[in-house]
Amino acid sequence: MTTITFRTDGGRIAGFTSRGHSGYDDAGSDIVCSAVTGAIRYAEIVVNDVLGLAASVRIREGETPSLTFRLPGGLSPELEETVQALMTGLMVYLSQLHNEYPDSVEVYEDTETS
């Protein structure tokens, strides 16, 4: 099961963590894992390479791999709106994957108190 937990702070999506393997099929043939990975890579590329922001990305390999993605704070209102639309779209997409593959993907929202 791949679990993606979006972190929100004051209504703002601040980032997310993705953990585990979907288990839908063998490695290299797992379409669910590919869909999750592709969406996450796309979001990271838009934020860091296209928009030029410095989002933190931490990857852990191993038996239970994980990726933690944290957005920078203090963005201009225009950039914040763009980034929030992208993160909301990612959350909706992954939630739809959960609806299609409920045994392989789970999506949560965790509210931070800072």
Summary of the structure (lengths in Angstrom):
residues: 114
radius of gyration: 14.0
end to end distance: 29.5
largest distance: 43.3
contacts: 310
relative contact order: 0.26
helix: 39%
strand: 29%
